[in-house]
Amino acid sequence: MNRQFGDGWAMGNDTFYEQGVFWDICNPNWNCSLFDTCIANVSECLAVTDLNVCGEMFTGNLTDYNENCTMPPVTGYNSTYDTGDIPVMTIDLFGQALYELIVLAGVVVLGVVTIYSFKQLKKIKMR
């Protein structure tokens, strides 16, 4: 069934006839294409894509495309307190050894600089 539509004729649901040309009516099919990380059990939609590629700009609300998610449990630290404790950074054995080596090197450099300074001071006094 054809019905008049402005200056042309609608030919069914998705085709429009105007001035001797058949035009397809494109209905955008928006789909979220980029989600943020899961925060408070909601993954926010950051960008949408038209699956029908109609060429229209998105003018809707991105929050309509947010999805529910499950936050992963916090792991990687041991707490001596109840849940909800702020994680404390721990240094593994390699990090501990590296830290001690850097401190030792700093002490050696400080000692060398101190000895050198006293020798220079002694030379100046001898003149």
QUIPEFEN-V349980 format. One record per helix or strand of 3 or more residues. SS is the DSSP state (hx for helix, st for strand). FROM is the first residue (numbers start at 1). LEN is the number of residues. If there is no record, write none. Layout:
{{SS;FROM;LEN} {SS;FROM;LEN}}
This chain:
{{st;2;4} {st;8;4} {st;15;4} {st;21;4} {st;30;10} {st;42;9} {hx;62;4} {hx;93;34}}
